[in-house]
Amino acid sequence: MDEERVVMIANAIGSAVLELKFSGERIAEYTLSEKLEEMRLSETNVIGKGVYRDAAELVRTGRLPVT
């Protein structure tokens, strides 16, 4: 996995954490994964959708999907 994609995934997770924090929601594996999936659905860019999908997978399993 290239460094740029890893940075995008880290940014996606950070954005999701901040959104949960500022909305007063509990930050847990489940809520973080759900927020990332919600962000994926609202994303219009194909690459962005993949980043959110991979970020959600990382949160759920602790592993990045092999691409």
C-alpha positions as CSV (number, residue, x, y, z in Angstrom):
1,M,0.0,0.0,0.0
2,D,1.5,3.3,-0.9
3,E,2.2,6.1,1.6
4,E,-0.4,8.5,0.1
5,R,-3.2,6.1,0.5
6,V,-2.2,5.4,4.1
7,V,-2.2,9.1,4.8
8,M,-5.7,9.4,3.3
9,I,-7.0,6.5,5.4
10,A,-5.5,8.1,8.6
11,N,-7.2,11.4,7.7
12,A,-10.5,9.7,7.1
13,I,-10.3,8.0,10.5
14,G,-9.3,11.3,12.2
15,S,-12.2,13.1,10.5
16,A,-14.7,10.5,11.6
17,V,-13.3,10.6,15.2
18,L,-13.7,14.4,15.3
19,E,-17.2,14.3,13.9
20,L,-18.2,11.8,16.5
21,K,-16.5,13.8,19.3
22,F,-18.1,17.1,18.3
23,S,-21.6,15.5,17.9
24,G,-21.4,14.1,21.4
25,E,-21.5,10.5,20.2
26,R,-19.6,7.8,22.0
27,I,-16.3,6.9,20.2
28,A,-16.1,3.1,19.9
29,E,-15.1,0.6,17.2
30,Y,-18.7,0.2,16.1
31,T,-19.7,3.9,16.0
32,L,-16.4,4.8,14.3
33,S,-16.9,2.1,11.6
34,E,-20.5,3.2,11.1
35,K,-19.5,6.9,10.7
36,L,-16.9,5.9,8.1
37,E,-19.5,3.9,6.2
38,E,-21.8,6.9,6.4
39,M,-19.1,9.2,5.1
40,R,-18.4,6.7,2.3
41,L,-22.0,6.8,1.2
42,S,-22.0,10.6,1.0
43,E,-18.6,10.7,-0.9
44,T,-18.9,11.3,-4.6
45,N,-15.3,10.6,-5.6
46,V,-14.5,6.9,-6.4
47,I,-11.1,7.1,-4.7
48,G,-12.6,8.7,-1.7
49,K,-15.2,6.0,-1.4
50,G,-12.4,3.4,-1.4
51,V,-10.5,5.2,1.2
52,Y,-13.5,5.3,3.6
53,R,-14.2,1.6,2.8
54,D,-10.7,0.7,3.7
55,A,-10.6,2.8,6.8
56,A,-13.8,1.2,8.0
57,E,-12.3,-2.2,7.4
58,L,-9.2,-1.3,9.3
59,V,-11.3,-0.2,12.3
60,R,-13.4,-3.4,12.2
61,T,-10.6,-5.9,11.7
62,G,-7.3,-4.2,12.5
63,R,-6.1,-5.0,9.0
64,L,-6.1,-3.2,5.7
65,P,-7.5,-5.0,2.7
66,V,-4.9,-6.2,0.3
67,T,-5.2,-4.2,-3.0
